[in-house]
Amino acid sequence: MENLIERAANDLLHSKYAIALTGAGISTESGIPDFRGPKGIWTTDKEAEAKAYKRYELFLSDPKAYWEEILGFKGTYGRFYTEIRKAEPNPGHYALAELERLGIIKCVITQNIDGLHKKAGSENIIEYHGSVNKLRCVSCGSRYEFDEVSLENLPPRCKCGGIMKYDVVHFKEPIPLDVVEKSGKEASECDLMLICGTSAVVYPFAGLPRMAKLRPGVKIIEVNAEPTPLTYEGISDYLIQGKTGEILPRVVEEVKKRL
Ligand SMILES: [Zn+2]
């Protein structure tokens, strides 16, 4: 393990354009519940799950009713949002922010919607599945924070006149085009990808490491509690197995020793 941490530090220092990919694993260490684990949001509340599956269709057919549902979250799904608002970044988030400040990590692409990378100080963040803190115009793609928008008349509208939806990407909703483009560009330009707390099985996000791997010489490092399909398929060069909140700060420590 020590060897792998040193190896990761060396690889990061020798990279020219390193990016990080993060998933639920980094957020569960901040106490954010998952959806499909034994005590997950969907596992314990099938009705909430069924509603979530229909949420995007509801937006398309009746945006006002959709917004009433979004603003009136109750029950288990409400628990998720309450937990998110209480959550604080953990040492894993801070370590990635530190690597960005050091000029090593150029971008964080996250599947998480909790906004914790920003809270931890990361700046160049692509929120692949949107953010709980934002609204998005479906016409022009502009994002707004909740306090910038009046929710008096539903659905809220953008300055361009377009209807806004919650920025969070729902089931069956396509990933916003700007996000697909930006993250595809990052994955095809990076020379190192640090994948933290995700098994990368949900597409299209899961395509990013595979896209990076197509170019020879690109280093792919995983930090995860368990081996993943990326490990088994040989997409990643190596896996540092354990908690992101413990491993990433040690990697940063090793990087700093070598600067
Ligand atoms: Zn707009």
py3Dmol code that shows the C-alpha trace and the ligand (Angstrom):
import py3Dmol

protein = """\
ATOM      1  CA  MET A   1       0.000   0.000   0.000  1.00  0.00           C
ATOM      2  CA  GLU A   2       2.757   2.453   0.987  1.00  0.00           C
ATOM      3  CA  ASN A   3       4.448   1.684  -2.330  1.00  0.00           C
ATOM      4  CA  LEU A   4       1.267   2.401  -4.256  1.00  0.00           C
ATOM      5  CA  ILE A   5       0.755   5.713  -2.481  1.00  0.00           C
ATOM      6  CA  GLU A   6       4.309   6.740  -3.386  1.00  0.00           C
ATOM      7  CA  ARG A   7       3.765   5.527  -6.909  1.00  0.00           C
ATOM      8  CA  ALA A   8       0.602   7.623  -7.225  1.00  0.00           C
ATOM      9  CA  ALA A   9       2.438  10.692  -5.891  1.00  0.00           C
ATOM     10  CA  ASN A  10       5.203  10.186  -8.451  1.00  0.00           C
ATOM     11  CA  ASP A  11       2.752   9.643 -11.292  1.00  0.00           C
ATOM     12  CA  LEU A  12       0.843  12.800 -10.338  1.00  0.00           C
ATOM     13  CA  LEU A  13       4.048  14.830 -10.208  1.00  0.00           C
ATOM     14  CA  HIS A  14       5.104  13.569 -13.622  1.00  0.00           C
ATOM     15  CA  SER A  15       1.722  14.236 -15.211  1.00  0.00           C
ATOM     16  CA  LYS A  16       1.075  17.311 -17.334  1.00  0.00           C
ATOM     17  CA  TYR A  17      -2.705  17.264 -17.217  1.00  0.00           C
ATOM     18  CA  ALA A  18      -4.197  15.184 -14.425  1.00  0.00           C
ATOM     19  CA  ILE A  19      -7.920  15.063 -13.756  1.00  0.00           C
ATOM     20  CA  ALA A  20     -10.010  13.354 -11.078  1.00  0.00           C
ATOM     21  CA  LEU A  21     -13.249  11.422 -11.410  1.00  0.00           C
ATOM     22  CA  THR A  22     -15.297  10.992  -8.266  1.00  0.00           C
ATOM     23  CA  GLY A  23     -18.381   9.032  -7.269  1.00  0.00           C
ATOM     24  CA  ALA A  24     -20.585   8.120  -4.316  1.00  0.00           C
ATOM     25  CA  GLY A  25     -17.699   6.485  -2.400  1.00  0.00           C
ATOM     26  CA  ILE A  26     -16.144   9.838  -1.604  1.00  0.00           C
ATOM     27  CA  SER A  27     -19.473  11.251  -0.353  1.00  0.00           C
ATOM     28  CA  THR A  28     -20.599   8.347   1.831  1.00  0.00           C
ATOM     29  CA  GLU A  29     -17.606   9.200   4.044  1.00  0.00           C
ATOM     30  CA  SER A  30     -19.345  12.542   4.647  1.00  0.00           C
ATOM     31  CA  GLY A  31     -22.440  10.699   5.848  1.00  0.00           C
ATOM     32  CA  ILE A  32     -24.452  11.080   2.657  1.00  0.00           C
ATOM     33  CA  PRO A  33     -26.735   8.069   2.215  1.00  0.00           C
ATOM     34  CA  ASP A  34     -26.456   6.062  -0.975  1.00  0.00           C
ATOM     35  CA  PHE A  35     -29.427   4.968  -3.063  1.00  0.00           C
ATOM     36  CA  ARG A  36     -28.986   1.256  -3.538  1.00  0.00           C
ATOM     37  CA  GLY A  37     -27.040   0.047  -0.508  1.00  0.00           C
ATOM     38  CA  PRO A  38     -28.773  -1.988   2.247  1.00  0.00           C
ATOM     39  CA  LYS A  39     -30.075   1.191   3.935  1.00  0.00           C
ATOM     40  CA  GLY A  40     -30.198   3.149   0.681  1.00  0.00           C
ATOM     41  CA  ILE A  41     -32.850   5.678  -0.229  1.00  0.00           C
ATOM     42  CA  TRP A  42     -34.422   3.454  -2.897  1.00  0.00           C
ATOM     43  CA  THR A  43     -33.925   0.203  -0.987  1.00  0.00           C
ATOM     44  CA  THR A  44     -35.989   1.444   1.925  1.00  0.00           C
ATOM     45  CA  ASP A  45     -38.613   3.425   0.023  1.00  0.00           C
ATOM     46  CA  LYS A  46     -39.947   1.872  -3.162  1.00  0.00           C
ATOM     47  CA  GLU A  47     -42.590   4.565  -3.566  1.00  0.00           C
ATOM     48  CA  ALA A  48     -39.932   7.280  -3.591  1.00  0.00           C
ATOM     49  CA  GLU A  49     -38.038   5.251  -6.179  1.00  0.00           C
ATOM     50  CA  ALA A  50     -41.097   4.882  -8.409  1.00  0.00           C
ATOM     51  CA  LYS A  51     -41.718   8.623  -8.204  1.00  0.00           C
ATOM     52  CA  ALA A  52     -38.107   9.383  -9.023  1.00  0.00           C
ATOM     53  CA  TYR A  53     -38.372   7.270 -12.181  1.00  0.00           C
ATOM     54  CA  LYS A  54     -41.272   9.399 -13.368  1.00  0.00           C
ATOM     55  CA  ARG A  55     -39.874  12.761 -12.364  1.00  0.00           C
ATOM     56  CA  TYR A  56     -38.388  13.715 -15.733  1.00  0.00           C
ATOM     57  CA  GLU A  57     -41.584  12.787 -17.560  1.00  0.00           C
ATOM     58  CA  LEU A  58     -43.486  14.907 -15.085  1.00  0.00           C
ATOM     59  CA  PHE A  59     -41.213  17.857 -15.874  1.00  0.00           C
ATOM     60  CA  LEU A  60     -41.859  17.430 -19.592  1.00  0.00           C
ATOM     61  CA  SER A  61     -45.618  17.072 -19.257  1.00  0.00           C
ATOM     62  CA  ASP A  62     -46.341  19.444 -16.366  1.00  0.00           C
ATOM     63  CA  PRO A  63     -43.433  21.620 -15.196  1.00  0.00           C
ATOM     64  CA  LYS A  64     -45.566  23.344 -12.558  1.00  0.00           C
ATOM     65  CA  ALA A  65     -46.547  20.071 -10.880  1.00  0.00           C
ATOM     66  CA  TYR A  66     -42.929  18.948 -11.174  1.00  0.00           C
ATOM     67  CA  TRP A  67     -41.721  22.027  -9.285  1.00  0.00           C
ATOM     68  CA  GLU A  68     -44.369  21.593  -6.623  1.00  0.00           C
ATOM     69  CA  GLU A  69     -43.048  18.087  -6.107  1.00  0.00           C
ATOM     70  CA  ILE A  70     -39.407  19.255  -6.040  1.00  0.00           C
ATOM     71  CA  LEU A  71     -40.113  21.998  -3.516  1.00  0.00           C
ATOM     72  CA  GLY A  72     -42.260  19.802  -1.311  1.00  0.00           C
ATOM     73  CA  PHE A  73     -40.016  16.750  -0.969  1.00  0.00           C
ATOM     74  CA  LYS A  74     -41.236  14.568   1.857  1.00  0.00           C
ATOM     75  CA  GLY A  75     -40.369  11.191   3.300  1.00  0.00           C
ATOM     76  CA  THR A  76     -37.210   9.313   2.488  1.00  0.00           C
ATOM     77  CA  TYR A  77     -36.253  11.314  -0.529  1.00  0.00           C
ATOM     78  CA  GLY A  78     -36.528  14.392   1.674  1.00  0.00           C
ATOM     79  CA  ARG A  79     -34.082  12.707   4.073  1.00  0.00           C
ATOM     80  CA  PHE A  80     -31.489  12.632   1.308  1.00  0.00           C
ATOM     81  CA  TYR A  81     -31.691  16.375   0.802  1.00  0.00           C
ATOM     82  CA  THR A  82     -31.673  17.084   4.532  1.00  0.00           C
ATOM     83  CA  GLU A  83     -28.535  14.970   4.932  1.00  0.00           C
ATOM     84  CA  ILE A  84     -26.885  16.690   1.979  1.00  0.00           C
ATOM     85  CA  ARG A  85     -27.444  20.149   3.384  1.00  0.00           C
ATOM     86  CA  LYS A  86     -25.927  19.093   6.711  1.00  0.00           C
ATOM     87  CA  ALA A  87     -22.968  17.322   5.129  1.00  0.00           C
ATOM     88  CA  GLU A  88     -19.448  18.698   5.225  1.00  0.00           C
ATOM     89  CA  PRO A  89     -16.540  17.750   2.978  1.00  0.00           C
ATOM     90  CA  ASN A  90     -14.196  15.063   4.321  1.00  0.00           C
ATOM     91  CA  PRO A  91     -10.384  14.742   4.004  1.00  0.00           C
ATOM     92  CA  GLY A  92     -10.804  13.124   0.552  1.00  0.00           C
ATOM     93  CA  HIS A  93     -12.532  16.231  -0.831  1.00  0.00           C
ATOM     94  CA  TYR A  94      -9.932  18.517   0.768  1.00  0.00           C
ATOM     95  CA  ALA A  95      -7.074  16.446  -0.654  1.00  0.00           C
ATOM     96  CA  LEU A  96      -8.399  16.856  -4.214  1.00  0.00           C
ATOM     97  CA  ALA A  97      -8.822  20.607  -3.662  1.00  0.00           C
ATOM     98  CA  GLU A  98      -5.238  20.747  -2.410  1.00  0.00           C
ATOM     99  CA  LEU A  99      -3.972  18.909  -5.509  1.00  0.00           C
ATOM    100  CA  GLU A 100      -5.761  21.507  -7.637  1.00  0.00           C
ATOM    101  CA  ARG A 101      -4.174  24.383  -5.661  1.00  0.00           C
ATOM    102  CA  LEU A 102      -0.786  22.752  -6.218  1.00  0.00           C
ATOM    103  CA  GLY A 103      -1.474  22.899  -9.950  1.00  0.00           C
ATOM    104  CA  ILE A 104      -1.542  19.120 -10.369  1.00  0.00           C
ATOM    105  CA  ILE A 105      -5.245  18.279 -10.722  1.00  0.00           C
ATOM    106  CA  LYS A 106      -6.777  20.426 -13.454  1.00  0.00           C
ATOM    107  CA  CYS A 107     -10.402  19.343 -13.180  1.00  0.00           C
ATOM    108  CA  VAL A 108     -12.745  17.242 -11.038  1.00  0.00           C
ATOM    109  CA  ILE A 109     -15.566  15.455 -12.823  1.00  0.00           C
ATOM    110  CA  THR A 110     -18.029  14.221 -10.223  1.00  0.00           C
ATOM    111  CA  GLN A 111     -21.125  12.042 -10.293  1.00  0.00           C
ATOM    112  CA  ASN A 112     -22.140  13.482  -6.941  1.00  0.00           C
ATOM    113  CA  ILE A 113     -24.826  16.128  -6.721  1.00  0.00           C
ATOM    114  CA  ASP A 114     -23.980  17.280  -3.200  1.00  0.00           C
ATOM    115  CA  GLY A 115     -21.727  20.254  -3.960  1.00  0.00           C
ATOM    116  CA  LEU A 116     -19.056  19.047  -1.500  1.00  0.00           C
ATOM    117  CA  HIS A 117     -16.100  19.520  -3.883  1.00  0.00           C
ATOM    118  CA  LYS A 118     -16.947  23.190  -4.125  1.00  0.00           C
ATOM    119  CA  LYS A 119     -17.361  23.453  -0.346  1.00  0.00           C
ATOM    120  CA  ALA A 120     -13.898  21.891   0.003  1.00  0.00           C
ATOM    121  CA  GLY A 121     -12.332  24.486  -2.300  1.00  0.00           C
ATOM    122  CA  SER A 122     -12.081  22.759  -5.684  1.00  0.00           C
ATOM    123  CA  GLU A 123     -12.690  25.265  -8.465  1.00  0.00           C
ATOM    124  CA  ASN A 124     -12.811  23.568 -11.825  1.00  0.00           C
ATOM    125  CA  ILE A 125     -15.631  21.099 -11.248  1.00  0.00           C
ATOM    126  CA  ILE A 126     -17.887  19.368 -13.740  1.00  0.00           C
ATOM    127  CA  GLU A 127     -21.014  18.133 -11.975  1.00  0.00           C
ATOM    128  CA  TYR A 128     -21.924  15.311 -14.307  1.00  0.00           C
ATOM    129  CA  HIS A 129     -25.328  14.622 -12.777  1.00  0.00           C
ATOM    130  CA  GLY A 130     -26.040  18.216 -11.788  1.00  0.00           C
ATOM    131  CA  SER A 131     -26.163  19.853  -8.379  1.00  0.00           C
ATOM    132  CA  VAL A 132     -28.753  20.022  -5.600  1.00  0.00           C
ATOM    133  CA  ASN A 133     -27.849  23.687  -5.179  1.00  0.00           C
ATOM    134  CA  LYS A 134     -28.740  24.790  -8.696  1.00  0.00           C
ATOM    135  CA  LEU A 135     -31.441  25.229 -11.317  1.00  0.00           C
ATOM    136  CA  ARG A 136     -30.790  24.834 -15.034  1.00  0.00           C
ATOM    137  CA  CYS A 137     -32.489  26.466 -18.008  1.00  0.00           C
ATOM    138  CA  VAL A 138     -33.474  23.782 -20.487  1.00  0.00           C
ATOM    139  CA  SER A 139     -33.332  26.258 -23.395  1.00  0.00           C
ATOM    140  CA  CYS A 140     -29.937  27.951 -23.002  1.00  0.00           C
ATOM    141  CA  GLY A 141     -28.292  25.756 -20.343  1.00  0.00           C
ATOM    142  CA  SER A 142     -27.599  28.593 -17.862  1.00  0.00           C
ATOM    143  CA  ARG A 143     -27.279  27.536 -14.222  1.00  0.00           C
ATOM    144  CA  TYR A 144     -28.551  29.575 -11.282  1.00  0.00           C
ATOM    145  CA  GLU A 145     -28.226  29.226  -7.526  1.00  0.00           C
ATOM    146  CA  PHE A 146     -31.574  28.957  -5.723  1.00  0.00           C
ATOM    147  CA  ASP A 147     -31.281  32.398  -4.116  1.00  0.00           C
ATOM    148  CA  GLU A 148     -30.902  34.016  -7.553  1.00  0.00           C
ATOM    149  CA  VAL A 149     -34.279  32.804  -8.728  1.00  0.00           C
ATOM    150  CA  SER A 150     -37.838  33.661  -7.743  1.00  0.00           C
ATOM    151  CA  LEU A 151     -39.946  30.595  -7.050  1.00  0.00           C
ATOM    152  CA  GLU A 152     -43.135  32.580  -6.619  1.00  0.00           C
ATOM    153  CA  ASN A 153     -44.490  31.642 -10.020  1.00  0.00           C
ATOM    154  CA  LEU A 154     -43.873  28.063 -11.060  1.00  0.00           C
ATOM    155  CA  PRO A 155     -42.166  26.928 -13.153  1.00  0.00           C
ATOM    156  CA  PRO A 156     -39.302  29.402 -12.668  1.00  0.00           C
ATOM    157  CA  ARG A 157     -38.047  31.015 -15.862  1.00  0.00           C
ATOM    158  CA  CYS A 158     -34.589  31.937 -17.112  1.00  0.00           C
ATOM    159  CA  LYS A 159     -33.611  35.429 -18.302  1.00  0.00           C
ATOM    160  CA  CYS A 160     -33.849  34.010 -21.827  1.00  0.00           C
ATOM    161  CA  GLY A 161     -37.471  33.082 -21.192  1.00  0.00           C
ATOM    162  CA  GLY A 162     -36.804  29.347 -21.073  1.00  0.00           C
ATOM    163  CA  ILE A 163     -38.296  27.068 -18.444  1.00  0.00           C
ATOM    164  CA  MET A 164     -35.936  25.970 -15.692  1.00  0.00           C
ATOM    165  CA  LYS A 165     -35.680  22.564 -14.109  1.00  0.00           C
ATOM    166  CA  TYR A 166     -33.788  21.378 -11.097  1.00  0.00           C
ATOM    167  CA  ASP A 167     -30.146  20.949 -12.160  1.00  0.00           C
ATOM    168  CA  VAL A 168     -30.072  17.362 -10.850  1.00  0.00           C
ATOM    169  CA  VAL A 169     -30.227  14.910 -13.749  1.00  0.00           C
ATOM    170  CA  HIS A 170     -33.217  12.613 -13.269  1.00  0.00           C
ATOM    171  CA  PHE A 171     -33.722   9.063 -14.475  1.00  0.00           C
ATOM    172  CA  LYS A 172     -34.222   8.945 -18.245  1.00  0.00           C
ATOM    173  CA  GLU A 173     -33.056  12.544 -18.590  1.00  0.00           C
ATOM    174  CA  PRO A 174     -30.132  12.981 -20.978  1.00  0.00           C
ATOM    175  CA  ILE A 175     -26.889  14.354 -19.518  1.00  0.00           C
ATOM    176  CA  PRO A 176     -26.777  18.063 -20.460  1.00  0.00           C
ATOM    177  CA  LEU A 177     -24.870  18.538 -23.698  1.00  0.00           C
ATOM    178  CA  ASP A 178     -22.360  21.058 -22.293  1.00  0.00           C
ATOM    179  CA  VAL A 179     -21.439  18.548 -19.579  1.00  0.00           C
ATOM    180  CA  VAL A 180     -20.984  15.729 -22.086  1.00  0.00           C
ATOM    181  CA  GLU A 181     -18.796  17.940 -24.264  1.00  0.00           C
ATOM    182  CA  LYS A 182     -16.658  19.377 -21.471  1.00  0.00           C
ATOM    183  CA  SER A 183     -16.035  16.063 -19.733  1.00  0.00           C
ATOM    184  CA  GLY A 184     -15.347  14.290 -23.036  1.00  0.00           C
ATOM    185  CA  LYS A 185     -12.745  16.953 -23.796  1.00  0.00           C
ATOM    186  CA  GLU A 186     -11.113  16.501 -20.378  1.00  0.00           C
ATOM    187  CA  ALA A 187     -11.043  12.716 -20.732  1.00  0.00           C
ATOM    188  CA  SER A 188      -9.502  12.921 -24.190  1.00  0.00           C
ATOM    189  CA  GLU A 189      -6.818  15.442 -23.164  1.00  0.00           C
ATOM    190  CA  CYS A 190      -5.704  14.199 -19.757  1.00  0.00           C
ATOM    191  CA  ASP A 191      -2.543  12.154 -19.283  1.00  0.00           C
ATOM    192  CA  LEU A 192      -3.574  10.936 -15.823  1.00  0.00           C
ATOM    193  CA  MET A 193      -6.973  10.073 -14.414  1.00  0.00           C
ATOM    194  CA  LEU A 194      -7.412   9.628 -10.668  1.00  0.00           C
ATOM    195  CA  ILE A 195     -10.663   7.751 -10.105  1.00  0.00           C
ATOM    196  CA  CYS A 196     -11.975   8.038  -6.563  1.00  0.00           C
ATOM    197  CA  GLY A 197     -14.876   6.207  -4.964  1.00  0.00           C
ATOM    198  CA  THR A 198     -16.642   5.021  -8.086  1.00  0.00           C
ATOM    199  CA  SER A 199     -16.950   1.708  -9.847  1.00  0.00           C
ATOM    200  CA  ALA A 200     -17.818   3.582 -13.051  1.00  0.00           C
ATOM    201  CA  VAL A 201     -20.516   1.206 -14.221  1.00  0.00           C
ATOM    202  CA  VAL A 202     -23.225   3.751 -15.037  1.00  0.00           C
ATOM    203  CA  TYR A 203     -23.001   5.106 -18.580  1.00  0.00           C
ATOM    204  CA  PRO A 204     -22.250   7.557 -20.054  1.00  0.00           C
ATOM    205  CA  PHE A 205     -19.980   8.516 -17.108  1.00  0.00           C
ATOM    206  CA  ALA A 206     -18.427   5.042 -17.221  1.00  0.00           C
ATOM    207  CA  GLY A 207     -17.227   5.768 -20.757  1.00  0.00           C
ATOM    208  CA  LEU A 208     -14.794   8.462 -19.586  1.00  0.00           C
ATOM    209  CA  PRO A 209     -12.008   6.181 -18.252  1.00  0.00           C
ATOM    210  CA  ARG A 210     -12.447   3.887 -21.239  1.00  0.00           C
ATOM    211  CA  MET A 211     -12.128   6.872 -23.564  1.00  0.00           C
ATOM    212  CA  ALA A 212      -8.937   8.011 -21.803  1.00  0.00           C
ATOM    213  CA  LYS A 213      -7.486   4.500 -21.964  1.00  0.00           C
ATOM    214  CA  LEU A 214      -7.657   4.504 -25.773  1.00  0.00           C
ATOM    215  CA  ARG A 215      -4.601   6.745 -25.852  1.00  0.00           C
ATOM    216  CA  PRO A 216      -1.323   5.023 -25.051  1.00  0.00           C
ATOM    217  CA  GLY A 217       0.587   6.295 -22.036  1.00  0.00           C
ATOM    218  CA  VAL A 218      -2.399   7.642 -20.120  1.00  0.00           C
ATOM    219  CA  LYS A 219      -2.151   6.609 -16.452  1.00  0.00           C
ATOM    220  CA  ILE A 220      -5.325   5.542 -14.707  1.00  0.00           C
ATOM    221  CA  ILE A 221      -5.259   5.204 -10.924  1.00  0.00           C
ATOM    222  CA  GLU A 222      -8.149   3.978  -8.817  1.00  0.00           C
ATOM    223  CA  VAL A 223      -8.759   4.709  -5.155  1.00  0.00           C
ATOM    224  CA  ASN A 224     -11.684   2.624  -3.987  1.00  0.00           C
ATOM    225  CA  ALA A 225     -12.874   0.372  -1.175  1.00  0.00           C
ATOM    226  CA  GLU A 226     -13.189  -2.604  -3.526  1.00  0.00           C
ATOM    227  CA  PRO A 227     -11.880  -3.639  -6.939  1.00  0.00           C
ATOM    228  CA  THR A 228     -14.205  -2.488  -9.728  1.00  0.00           C
ATOM    229  CA  PRO A 229     -14.869  -3.461 -13.359  1.00  0.00           C
ATOM    230  CA  LEU A 230     -12.119  -0.942 -14.231  1.00  0.00           C
ATOM    231  CA  THR A 231      -9.712  -3.026 -12.155  1.00  0.00           C
ATOM    232  CA  TYR A 232     -10.834  -6.352 -13.635  1.00  0.00           C
ATOM    233  CA  GLU A 233     -10.871  -5.082 -17.212  1.00  0.00           C
ATOM    234  CA  GLY A 234      -7.379  -3.675 -16.817  1.00  0.00           C
ATOM    235  CA  ILE A 235      -8.595  -0.153 -17.568  1.00  0.00           C
ATOM    236  CA  SER A 236      -6.841   1.107 -14.447  1.00  0.00           C
ATOM    237  CA  ASP A 237      -3.090   0.702 -14.065  1.00  0.00           C
ATOM    238  CA  TYR A 238      -3.463   0.045 -10.360  1.00  0.00           C
ATOM    239  CA  LEU A 239      -5.924   0.221  -7.494  1.00  0.00           C
ATOM    240  CA  ILE A 240      -5.145   1.677  -4.092  1.00  0.00           C
ATOM    241  CA  GLN A 241      -7.689  -0.133  -2.000  1.00  0.00           C
ATOM    242  CA  GLY A 242      -9.262   1.632   0.981  1.00  0.00           C
ATOM    243  CA  LYS A 243     -11.118   4.767   2.026  1.00  0.00           C
ATOM    244  CA  THR A 244     -10.637   7.827  -0.168  1.00  0.00           C
ATOM    245  CA  GLY A 245     -10.656   9.988   2.992  1.00  0.00           C
ATOM    246  CA  GLU A 246      -7.591   8.132   4.274  1.00  0.00           C
ATOM    247  CA  ILE A 247      -5.657   7.459   1.079  1.00  0.00           C
ATOM    248  CA  LEU A 248      -5.948  10.785  -0.766  1.00  0.00           C
ATOM    249  CA  PRO A 249      -4.482  12.877   2.103  1.00  0.00           C
ATOM    250  CA  ARG A 250      -1.519  10.461   2.234  1.00  0.00           C
ATOM    251  CA  VAL A 251      -1.001  10.868  -1.505  1.00  0.00           C
ATOM    252  CA  VAL A 252      -1.001  14.662  -1.047  1.00  0.00           C
ATOM    253  CA  GLU A 253       1.540  14.308   1.773  1.00  0.00           C
ATOM    254  CA  GLU A 254       3.845  12.303  -0.503  1.00  0.00           C
ATOM    255  CA  VAL A 255       3.392  14.801  -3.351  1.00  0.00           C
ATOM    256  CA  LYS A 256       4.359  17.685  -1.046  1.00  0.00           C
ATOM    257  CA  LYS A 257       7.494  15.859   0.156  1.00  0.00           C
ATOM    258  CA  ARG A 258       8.645  15.680  -3.448  1.00  0.00           C
ATOM    259  CA  LEU A 259       7.884  19.241  -4.523  1.00  0.00           C
TER     260      LEU A 259
END
"""
ligand_1 = """\
1
ZN
Zn -32.069 30.309 -20.530
"""
view = py3Dmol.view(width=600, height=400)
view.addModel(protein, "pdb")
view.setStyle({"model": 0}, {"cartoon": {"style": "trace"}})
view.addModel(ligand_1, "xyz")
view.setStyle({"model": 1}, {"stick": {}})
view.zoomTo()
view.show()
